[in-house]
Amino acid sequence: LSLSLCLSFSIVLKAQILAGGRGKGVFDSGLKGGVHLTTDPAVVGELASKMLGYNLTTKQTPKDGVKVKTVMVAEALDISRETYFAILMDRACNGPVMVGSPQGGMDIEEVAARTPELIFKEAIDIFEGVRDDQALRMAANLGFKGPLERQAADQIKKLYDLFLKVDATQVEVNPLGETPQGQVVCFDAKINFDDNAEFRQKAVFAMDDTAESDPIETEAAKYDLKYIGLDGNIACFVNGAGLAMATCDIIDLHGGKPANFLDLGGGVKENQVYAAFKLLTADPKVEAILVNIFGGIVNCAIIANGITKACRELELKVPLVVRLEG
C-alpha cells in the first residue's frame, strides 16, 4: 500500500473484523488501536503493515483476537453535529417506519429511555413511499436547518430507495451528521437483509464473509438448516423453531444441557436429515442425540429414512433417542 502524493486531508484506517471496540483494541504486532488517523502517506503503509495478517483483540473478540485480513482506508471528515436515523420494518405500523433523533452517535436505546421526546417516528405507506413532506419533517426534527434541511430530506428519500432495492429489514445510520463545510453525510451505517430475499439479492449475499463464523453453523446453512451451537452435551434434532426451543428447555429442566439448537424446518428432505446427523456427530461435545419430530409439518418417513441411512453410513457411536409423533 503506497501513496506518493502529500495529503491535504486526513485519512482513517480501520481494521475490518466482526467485533466492536476496535478503537481500543490491541494487535499482536504491538500496534495499539484498530482505528487510526493520519495525514502522512508514509504512515498509511506502515500502519497497514502492522494491521494486516495480525490478530486484533477487543472486548468482543476471543482472548487470542481475530486475524485482520482487510483494512478500510478512507477520507476522514470532521463532524460538527451528529443525528440518528433508521428505517426498519415495524409490526405495529404494518410496514416500514422511519425513526430519527437529533441525539446521534450514541446508544439510541439510552436516548429513548432518558429522553423519549427526542425520538421521532414516521410510518411509511408501502404504496406511496416516503413523501416530500415526511422527509422534510424528519429532517427538521433531526435539527437540520436552511439548505441542510433539503439535503437531509434528499438523503432520507435515497436511503428508503436503498431499503427497498436490497430487501433490507433495517437501514440504520448513526451518525447521520453534518460537516463544518455544510455537507450532510452518512458517516456510519448498519444494514440487515431479509434472508428470504436471498434468491434475488445474490450479489449482496455473496459478500457474506463466513471466515469468522462458527464452521458448523456455516456448513448447516448450506443445507438450509438453522443451527446454533450451545455448551451442553445432548444434541437436539428437531423440526420447528418453537419445538426446538421447547426441547432445549425440557432438557435443561431435567438436569441436562443441550449441545445445540437445530431446526430442520417443514420442507426437509432426506439428504438434509443425513447432513444434520453428520454435523451433530462431528461435534466432540455430543454424548447423545435426541430427535424430537412433530409429524404435522413433515413426513415422519422422510426423517426415519434419513436417520437409518445416517446410522448405517456414519457408524453412530453415541446413544440415539427418537420421538416421531404424527
C-alpha positions in Angstrom: 0.0 0.0 0.0 1.6 3.3 -1.1 0.6 6.9 -1.6 3.0 9.0 -3.4 1.3 12.4 -3.0 1.2 14.6 0.1 -2.2 14.5 1.5 -4.1 17.8 2.2 -6.8 15.9 4.2 -6.8 13.3 7.0 -7.4 9.7 6.2 -8.6 7.0 8.5 -7.6 3.3 8.6 -10.0 0.9 10.2 -9.4 -2.8 10.8 -12.3 -4.9 9.3 -13.4 -7.6 11.8 -16.8 -8.6 13.1 -16.3 -7.1 16.5 -16.9 -3.8 18.3 -14.4 -1.9 20.4 -11.8 -1.8 17.7 -10.6 1.6 18.5 -9.4 0.4 21.9 -8.2 -3.0 20.6 -4.6 -4.2 20.6 -2.8 -6.1 17.7 -0.3 -8.9 18.4 2.1 -6.9 16.3 2.3 -4.5 19.2 0.2 -1.8 17.5 -2.5 -0.3 19.8 -5.9 0.6 18.3 -7.7 -0.8 15.3 -8.7 2.7 14.1 -6.0 5.3 13.2 -6.0 8.8 11.7 -3.1 10.3 9.7 -2.2 12.9 7.0 1.2 11.3 6.3 1.2 8.9 3.3 4.3 7.0 4.6 2.4 6.3 7.9 -0.5 4.8 6.0 1.6 1.9 4.7 3.4 1.5 8.0 0.1 1.3 9.9 -1.5 -1.1 7.4 1.5 -3.4 7.6 1.1 -3.7 11.4 -2.6 -4.5 11.0 -2.9 -6.9 8.0 -2.2 -10.5 9.0 -2.1 -9.8 12.7 -4.7 -10.7 15.4 -6.7 -7.8 16.8 -8.1 -8.3 20.4 -11.0 -6.2 21.6 -13.6 -6.6 24.4 -15.8 -8.5 21.9 -13.3 -11.0 20.4 -11.9 -14.3 21.8 -8.9 -13.8 24.0 -6.5 -14.6 21.2 -8.2 -12.0 19.0 -9.3 -12.2 15.3 -6.9 -12.1 12.3 -7.3 -8.9 10.2 -7.4 -9.6 6.5 -8.9 -6.3 5.3 -8.3 -2.7 6.3 -10.6 0.1 5.2 -8.8 3.3 4.1 -11.0 6.4 3.6 -11.0 10.1 3.8 -11.7 11.3 7.4 -14.3 14.0 7.6 -14.9 16.3 10.6 -18.4 16.1 12.1 -19.9 19.3 13.5 -23.2 17.6 14.6 -24.5 14.1 14.9 -28.0 12.7 14.5 -29.6 9.2 14.4 -31.8 7.9 11.5 -33.1 4.5 10.7 -35.7 2.8 8.5 -36.9 -0.6 9.8 -39.8 -2.9 9.5 -42.3 -2.4 12.3 -45.1 -4.8 13.1 -47.2 -2.0 14.8 -47.1 0.0 11.6 -47.7 -3.0 9.3 -44.7 -1.9 7.3 -41.6 0.3 7.2 -41.2 3.2 9.6 -38.6 6.0 9.9 -37.1 6.6 13.3 -34.9 9.6 14.0 -33.3 11.6 16.8 -31.2 14.8 17.0 -29.2 12.9 19.5 -26.9 10.7 17.3 -23.6 9.0 17.8 -24.7 7.2 21.0 -26.8 4.3 22.2 -30.3 5.0 20.8 -31.9 2.8 23.4 -30.5 5.0 26.1 -31.8 8.2 24.3 -35.2 6.6 24.1 -35.2 5.7 27.8 -33.9 9.0 29.1 -35.4 11.5 26.6 -38.3 9.8 24.7 -39.4 13.2 23.4 -36.3 13.2 21.2 -37.3 10.1 19.3 -39.4 10.9 16.2 -41.3 8.3 14.1 -42.9 8.4 10.7 -44.8 5.4 9.3 -44.2 4.9 5.6 -47.1 4.0 3.3 -45.7 1.0 1.3 -47.6 2.1 -1.8 -46.6 5.8 -1.6 -43.1 5.6 -0.3 -41.5 8.5 1.6 -43.4 11.7 0.7 -41.5 15.0 0.5 -43.4 16.5 3.4 -42.4 13.4 5.6 -38.8 13.7 4.6 -38.6 17.4 5.3 -40.4 17.0 8.6 -38.0 14.3 9.7 -35.0 16.4 8.6 -36.4 19.3 10.6 -36.9 17.1 13.7 -33.3 15.9 13.3 -32.3 19.6 13.6 -31.1 20.3 10.1 -31.6 23.9 9.1 -31.6 26.0 6.0 -30.1 24.3 2.9 -29.1 21.3 5.1 -32.8 20.5 5.7 -33.3 19.8 2.0 -30.0 17.9 1.7 -31.0 15.7 4.7 -34.5 15.1 3.2 -32.9 14.0 -0.1 -30.6 11.6 1.8 -33.6 10.2 3.7 -35.5 9.5 0.4 -32.5 7.9 -1.1 -32.0 5.7 2.0 -35.6 4.5 1.6 -34.8 3.7 -2.1 -31.8 1.7 -0.9 -34.0 0.0 1.8 -36.4 -1.3 -0.9 -33.7 -2.1 -3.5 -31.7 -4.5 -1.3 -34.7 -6.1 0.5 -33.5 -4.7 3.8 -35.2 -5.2 7.1 -33.2 -2.3 8.7 -31.1 0.6 7.5 -29.6 2.4 10.5 -27.4 5.4 10.1 -25.6 6.5 13.2 -24.4 9.2 12.9 -26.2 10.9 10.1 -24.2 14.1 10.5 -23.2 17.4 9.1 -19.7 18.7 8.4 -18.3 22.2 9.0 -18.4 22.6 5.2 -22.2 22.2 5.1 -22.5 18.6 3.9 -24.9 16.0 5.2 -23.1 12.7 5.4 -24.0 9.1 6.4 -20.9 8.5 8.5 -21.6 5.0 9.7 -24.4 2.5 8.9 -25.7 -0.9 9.6 -27.9 -2.8 7.1 -29.8 -6.0 7.9 -31.1 -8.0 4.9 -34.1 -10.3 4.6 -32.9 -13.9 4.4 -36.0 -14.8 2.4 -34.8 -12.4 -0.4 -31.5 -14.2 -1.0 -32.8 -15.6 -4.3 -32.9 -12.1 -5.8 -30.1 -10.5 -3.8 -27.4 -12.9 -4.8 -24.8 -10.1 -5.1 -25.5 -8.9 -1.6 -25.4 -12.3 0.0 -22.2 -13.3 -2.0 -20.4 -10.6 0.1 -21.1 -12.5 3.3 -17.8 -13.3 4.9 -18.1 -16.6 6.9 -14.4 -16.7 7.9 -15.2 -15.5 11.4 -18.4 -17.6 11.7 -18.8 -20.9 13.5 -17.8 -23.5 10.9 -20.7 -25.9 11.9 -23.2 -23.1 11.6 -21.8 -22.2 8.2 -22.0 -25.8 7.0 -25.5 -26.1 8.3 -26.6 -23.1 6.3 -25.5 -24.8 3.1 -28.3 -27.3 3.7 -30.9 -24.7 4.8 -30.6 -26.0 8.4 -31.0 -23.5 11.3 -28.2 -24.4 13.7 -26.8 -22.6 16.7 -24.0 -24.3 18.8 -24.5 -24.4 22.6 -22.3 -25.6 25.5 -24.0 -28.8 26.5 -23.6 -32.5 25.5 -27.1 -33.6 24.3 -27.6 -32.8 20.6 -31.1 -31.7 19.6 -32.6 -32.7 16.2 -36.0 -31.0 15.9 -38.4 -29.5 13.3 -39.9 -26.1 14.0 -38.2 -23.3 15.9 -40.8 -23.3 18.7 -40.4 -27.1 19.3 -36.7 -26.7 19.1 -36.6 -24.1 21.9 -39.1 -26.1 24.0 -36.9 -29.2 23.6 -33.8 -27.3 24.8 -35.9 -26.1 27.8 -37.1 -29.7 28.6 -33.5 -31.0 28.5 -32.4 -28.2 30.8 -35.5 -28.7 33.1 -34.4 -32.4 33.7 -30.8 -31.5 34.5 -29.2 -31.9 31.1 -27.6 -29.4 28.8 -28.4 -29.0 25.1 -25.4 -29.1 22.7 -27.2 -27.1 20.0 -30.4 -25.6 18.6 -31.2 -27.4 15.3 -34.3 -26.6 13.4 -34.9 -28.8 10.3 -38.0 -26.8 9.2 -41.1 -28.2 7.5 -39.8 -28.9 4.0 -36.9 -31.1 5.0 -35.6 -33.7 2.6 -33.8 -37.0 3.3 -30.3 -35.6 2.3 -30.8 -32.7 4.9 -31.5 -35.3 7.6 -28.3 -37.1 6.7 -26.4 -33.8 6.6 -27.8 -32.8 10.0 -26.7 -36.1 11.6 -23.2 -35.7 10.1 -22.9 -32.2 11.7 -24.1 -33.4 15.1 -21.8 -36.4 15.2 -18.8 -34.3 14.2 -19.2 -32.2 17.4 -16.9 -33.7 20.0 -19.0 -32.4 22.8 -22.0 -34.5 21.8 -22.6 -37.6 24.0 -26.2 -38.3 23.0 -28.7 -37.3 20.3 -32.3 -36.5 20.9 -34.6 -36.5 17.9 -38.0 -34.8 18.5 -40.1 -34.6 15.4 -43.7 -33.3 15.1 -45.3 -35.0 12.1 -47.8 -32.3 11.5 -45.3 -30.3 9.3 -43.1 -33.1 8.0 -43.5 -36.7 6.8 -42.0 -38.9 9.5 -41.0 -41.5 6.9 -38.5 -38.9 5.4 -37.0 -38.4 8.9 -36.9 -42.2 9.6 -35.2 -43.0 6.2 -32.6 -40.2 6.8 -31.8 -41.4 10.3 -31.4 -45.1 9.3 -29.2 -44.1 6.4 -27.1 -41.9 8.7 -26.8 -44.7 11.3 -25.6 -47.2 8.7 -23.1 -44.9 7.0 -21.8 -42.7 9.8 -21.2 -45.5 12.3 -23.0 -43.8 15.1 -21.2 -44.2 18.5 -23.4 -42.3 20.8 -26.9 -43.1 22.2 -29.8 -42.1 20.0 -33.3 -41.3 21.3 -36.0 -40.8 18.7 -39.5 -39.5 19.1 -41.7 -39.2 15.9 -45.2 -38.1 16.6 -47.9 -37.7 14.0 
